[in-house]
Amino acid sequence: MNQEKIGKFIQEKRKEKKLTQSDLAEKLGVSNKAVSKWENGLNMPDLSLFKPLCEILDISINELMSGEKINEEDYQKKLEENIVNITEYKKKQSDIMGYIIFSVIGIVCLIFGISFHQTVNNFSSLFELFGSALIIIAFLKLTRSLKLIAKIIVNLAVIIILIFVIRLFEVMNIEGEFNPPKYYYYKTDVGRCVMYKKLWAVEESYHDRDTFKPINIKRHKLYYIDDQLFTLRVWSLSYGISEEQLIEDVCVNNMNDKELFEKYGSLE
């Protein structure tokens, strides 16, 4: 079934009837864009519109499916071909609906995953990855009819958006909700802390083993979150305080906010 040929045929017959795209759209109860897509070969009318469309354009369904006027000698042959084409078209429409449902399930799984905080026995990251996989597979199937470059661009855009969304909620999960990272490739105990090497960042992430609250030691600053008020105190490493010493004081020596301030606050 040649969509471009059918689209040009619809356009030709519409103009013969002196109808605009808006006129035809209004008669069929669809939008102007829908008619434009038909005529440009980007889409086909829904099967439910075949009969009213043919009545408006004064053509047979057989001619519509063929994309041309048919003489009597070829009518039976074209009819047989178009019966096969309609069967394939119905299957294609059914497949598209299935892939749309597939992608909706993926989105639901993704939302479910990012809505729950990561704890020791939490599998929310698996829901995120499962949902993302469903969405990617659905878009790969839905874009099969597109040209190669368009298909690559659309699917790359979907993957990038998914990575961005998961990354964004991962940061919010760590820095806003005080939870350990979901995505890491290495984990080890450092005193009362747990150190994670994350997939998304070069720097390690340190978290209190019991509360999961982050103790983020960065290149130039130590951010230590107080147990009660989550108040932020900053010590500059420019005074010769090494990251290793700060990690040892916080994680191994179990120094609290007050003790750290007494030790390093005078250096500010």
C-alpha positions as CSV (number, residue, x, y, z in Angstrom):
1,M,0.0,0.0,0.0
2,N,1.6,3.2,-1.3
3,Q,0.8,6.0,1.2
4,E,2.3,8.7,-1.0
5,K,0.3,7.6,-4.0
6,I,-2.9,7.4,-2.0
7,G,-2.2,10.9,-0.5
8,K,-1.8,12.4,-4.0
9,F,-4.9,10.7,-5.2
10,I,-6.9,12.1,-2.2
11,Q,-5.5,15.6,-3.0
12,E,-6.4,15.3,-6.6
13,K,-10.0,14.2,-6.0
14,R,-10.4,16.9,-3.2
15,K,-9.4,19.6,-5.7
16,E,-11.7,18.2,-8.4
17,K,-14.5,18.6,-5.8
18,K,-13.3,22.2,-5.2
19,L,-12.8,21.5,-1.5
20,T,-10.1,22.9,0.7
21,Q,-8.3,20.8,3.3
22,S,-10.4,22.6,5.9
23,D,-13.6,21.8,4.1
24,L,-12.7,18.1,3.9
25,A,-11.6,18.0,7.5
26,E,-14.8,19.6,8.7
27,K,-16.9,17.0,6.8
28,L,-15.0,14.1,8.2
29,G,-14.7,15.6,11.7
30,V,-10.9,15.6,11.7
31,S,-8.2,18.4,11.9
32,N,-6.6,20.2,8.9
33,K,-3.3,18.6,9.9
34,A,-4.7,15.2,9.6
35,V,-5.8,15.8,6.0
36,S,-2.4,17.4,5.3
37,K,-0.6,14.3,6.6
38,W,-2.8,12.1,4.4
39,E,-2.0,14.1,1.3
40,N,1.7,14.2,2.0
41,G,1.9,10.5,2.5
42,L,2.8,10.8,6.2
43,N,-0.2,9.0,7.5
44,M,-3.4,7.1,6.4
45,P,-7.0,7.8,7.3
46,D,-8.5,5.6,10.0
47,L,-10.4,2.7,8.6
48,S,-13.6,4.1,10.0
49,L,-13.2,7.1,7.7
50,F,-12.7,5.2,4.5
51,K,-16.4,5.0,3.6
52,P,-17.3,8.7,4.3
53,L,-14.1,9.9,2.6
54,C,-14.9,7.8,-0.5
55,E,-18.5,9.1,-0.6
56,I,-17.3,12.7,-0.4
57,L,-14.7,12.2,-3.1
58,D,-17.0,10.1,-5.2
59,I,-14.6,7.1,-5.5
60,S,-14.7,3.5,-4.3
61,I,-12.8,2.1,-1.4
62,N,-10.9,-0.1,-3.9
63,E,-9.8,3.0,-5.8
64,L,-8.8,4.8,-2.6
65,M,-6.6,1.9,-1.5
66,S,-5.1,1.7,-5.0
67,G,-4.5,5.4,-5.2
68,E,-5.9,5.7,-8.7
69,K,-9.0,5.2,-10.8
70,I,-9.5,1.6,-11.8
71,N,-11.0,0.3,-15.1
72,E,-13.3,-2.7,-15.1
73,E,-10.6,-5.1,-16.4
74,D,-8.3,-4.5,-13.4
75,Y,-11.0,-4.1,-10.8
76,Q,-11.1,-7.7,-9.5
77,K,-7.3,-7.9,-9.4
78,K,-7.0,-4.6,-7.5
79,L,-9.7,-5.7,-5.1
80,E,-7.9,-8.8,-4.2
81,E,-4.6,-6.8,-3.7
82,N,-6.4,-4.3,-1.5
83,I,-8.1,-6.9,0.7
84,V,-4.6,-8.1,1.6
85,N,-3.4,-4.5,2.0
86,I,-6.3,-3.7,4.4
87,T,-5.6,-6.8,6.5
88,E,-1.9,-5.7,6.8
89,Y,-3.0,-2.1,7.5
90,K,-5.3,-3.2,10.3
91,K,-2.5,-5.3,11.8
92,K,-0.1,-2.3,11.6
93,Q,-2.7,-0.1,13.4
94,S,-3.1,-2.8,16.1
95,D,0.7,-3.0,16.5
96,I,1.0,0.7,16.9
97,M,-1.7,0.7,19.6
98,G,0.2,-2.1,21.3
99,Y,3.5,-0.2,21.3
100,I,1.7,2.9,22.6
101,I,0.4,0.9,25.5
102,F,3.9,-0.6,25.9
103,S,5.4,2.9,26.2
104,V,2.7,4.0,28.7
105,I,3.5,1.0,30.9
106,G,7.1,2.0,30.7
107,I,6.4,5.6,31.7
108,V,4.3,4.3,34.7
109,C,7.2,2.0,35.8
110,L,9.7,4.9,35.4
111,I,7.5,7.3,37.5
112,F,7.0,4.5,40.1
113,G,10.8,4.1,40.3
114,I,11.7,7.7,40.7
115,S,8.9,8.3,43.2
116,F,10.5,6.0,45.8
117,H,13.6,6.6,47.8
118,Q,16.5,4.2,47.7
119,T,17.1,2.2,50.8
120,V,19.1,-1.0,51.5
121,N,16.3,-3.3,50.1
122,N,14.7,-0.9,47.7
123,F,14.4,-2.0,44.0
124,S,13.2,1.4,42.7
125,S,16.2,1.6,40.3
126,L,15.1,-1.7,38.7
127,F,11.7,-0.1,37.9
128,E,13.4,2.9,36.4
129,L,15.6,0.8,34.2
130,F,12.8,-1.6,33.3
131,G,10.5,1.4,32.4
132,S,13.2,3.0,30.4
133,A,13.8,-0.2,28.4
134,L,10.1,-0.5,27.6
135,I,10.0,3.1,26.4
136,I,13.0,2.7,24.2
137,I,11.8,-0.6,22.7
138,A,8.3,1.0,22.0
139,F,9.9,4.0,20.2
140,L,12.2,1.7,18.2
141,K,9.1,-0.1,17.0
142,L,7.0,3.1,16.5
143,T,9.6,4.7,14.3
144,R,10.2,1.8,12.0
145,S,8.5,3.5,9.1
146,L,10.6,6.7,9.4
147,K,13.7,7.3,7.3
148,L,17.0,6.2,8.9
149,I,18.2,9.6,9.9
150,A,14.9,10.6,11.4
151,K,14.7,7.3,13.2
152,I,18.2,7.7,14.7
153,I,17.4,11.3,15.8
154,V,14.1,10.5,17.5
155,N,15.4,7.4,19.3
156,L,18.6,9.2,20.4
157,A,16.5,12.1,21.7
158,V,14.4,9.6,23.7
159,I,17.5,8.0,25.2
160,I,19.0,11.4,26.1
161,I,15.7,12.6,27.7
162,L,15.5,9.4,29.8
163,I,19.1,9.7,31.0
164,F,18.5,13.3,31.9
165,V,15.3,12.5,33.9
166,I,16.9,9.7,35.8
167,R,20.1,11.7,36.4
168,L,18.0,14.7,37.7
169,F,16.0,12.6,40.1
170,E,19.2,10.9,41.2
171,V,20.7,14.2,42.2
172,M,17.5,15.3,43.9
173,N,17.4,11.9,45.7
174,I,20.9,12.4,47.1
175,E,21.1,16.1,47.8
176,G,17.5,16.9,48.5
177,E,16.1,13.8,50.2
178,F,19.4,12.7,51.8
179,N,19.5,9.2,50.4
180,P,22.4,7.1,49.1
181,P,22.9,6.9,45.3
182,K,21.0,4.4,43.2
183,Y,23.6,4.0,40.5
184,Y,27.1,3.1,41.6
185,Y,29.8,0.7,40.6
186,Y,31.8,0.5,43.8
187,K,30.8,0.6,47.5
188,T,32.9,0.2,50.7
189,D,32.7,1.0,54.4
190,V,34.9,3.9,55.7
191,G,34.3,4.0,59.5
192,R,30.8,5.0,60.2
193,C,30.3,6.1,56.6
194,V,29.7,4.2,53.3
195,M,31.6,5.4,50.3
196,Y,30.0,5.1,46.8
197,K,31.7,5.6,43.4
198,K,28.8,6.8,41.3
199,L,28.1,6.2,37.6
200,W,27.1,9.8,37.1
201,A,30.1,11.6,38.7
202,V,33.9,11.4,39.1
203,E,33.8,12.3,42.8
204,E,33.0,9.7,45.5
205,S,29.9,10.1,47.6
206,Y,30.0,9.5,51.4
207,H,26.9,8.7,53.4
208,D,26.2,8.0,57.1
209,R,25.6,4.2,57.3
210,D,22.6,4.6,59.7
211,T,20.8,7.7,58.5
212,F,22.0,7.7,54.8
213,K,22.6,11.4,55.1
214,P,25.3,12.6,52.7
215,I,28.7,13.9,53.8
216,N,29.9,15.3,50.6
217,I,33.6,16.0,50.5
218,K,34.5,17.9,47.4
219,R,37.6,19.3,45.9
220,H,37.7,22.6,47.8
221,K,35.0,22.3,50.5
222,L,33.6,19.9,53.1
223,Y,29.8,20.0,53.4
224,Y,28.8,18.4,56.7
225,I,25.1,18.1,57.4
226,D,24.2,18.5,61.1
227,D,22.1,15.6,62.5
228,Q,19.4,17.9,63.9
229,L,19.0,21.0,61.9
230,F,20.9,20.0,58.7
231,T,22.8,23.2,59.0
232,L,25.6,23.7,56.5
233,R,29.2,24.6,57.6
234,V,32.0,25.0,55.2
235,W,35.7,24.6,55.8
236,S,38.1,25.6,53.0
237,L,40.8,23.1,52.0
238,S,43.1,26.0,51.1
239,Y,44.3,25.9,54.8
240,G,46.1,22.7,54.1
241,I,43.3,20.3,55.3
242,S,43.4,17.2,53.2
243,E,40.4,15.3,52.1
244,E,41.8,12.2,53.7
245,Q,42.0,13.9,57.1
246,L,38.5,15.2,56.8
247,I,37.2,11.8,55.8
248,E,39.0,10.2,58.8
249,D,37.7,12.8,61.2
250,V,34.1,12.5,60.1
251,C,33.8,8.8,59.2
252,V,36.4,7.0,61.3
253,N,36.9,9.3,64.4
254,N,33.1,10.0,64.4
255,M,33.5,13.7,65.0
256,N,30.3,15.6,65.1
257,D,29.5,19.1,63.8
258,K,30.6,20.9,67.0
259,E,33.9,19.0,67.2
260,L,34.7,19.7,63.6
261,F,34.0,23.4,64.0
262,E,36.3,23.5,67.1
263,K,39.1,21.8,65.2
264,Y,38.9,23.7,61.9
265,G,36.7,26.7,62.5
266,S,39.6,28.8,63.8
267,L,41.3,28.4,60.4
268,E,38.7,30.5,58.6
